[in-house]
Amino acid sequence: DGVADTDDAYPRDPSKSSDSDSNGDENTTVSGRVIDGYISGAVAFLDLNFDGELSINEPSATSGTDGLFQFTLSDQELSCAAYVPTVVNVPVGAIDEEFGVVDKAFNLVLPPRFTSLTTASRLNVSPITSVVWQAFETELRSSLPDLNCATILANAEQRDTLAAVLERSIADVVAHYNISEAQL
């Protein structure tokens, strides 16, 4: 699923430390890549309210060289990160290292992982993770229309339901594209 990659190709931004923020929470840096060819100039964010739009309270970062981006997350944001999608808005003018300047805006999405994130976690967002998200979202919207981080964290049964939906979505994509789950 692209999340467990732990190589050291994700440089740390020295301007984003692990010091405490104003709420006393420890900050944790989580890195990722935008991949459709590596894309720089895209905006990645944790979609805490499942609306697909970047809101003011949602952690965000712009991808740079090799599609790399980093979120510096408070403890609360880190708790939410496992249960919400990572959305990437790729605007016109972003640079795809394989195809050049992007001439039509598009979005990519990485579904929630339902496992805790650490500094070793990688949020790799690609067209194939977006296909899994589409399968996941279709079932999600029909059964659980009003989701946000707070409601998911407060309801273990809902987390279990969502994890089961994700597993079915992954299995459907694996079968449809004839790829292994490891490749996904």
Disulfide bonds with the S-S distance in Angstrom:
Cys80-Cys149 1.63
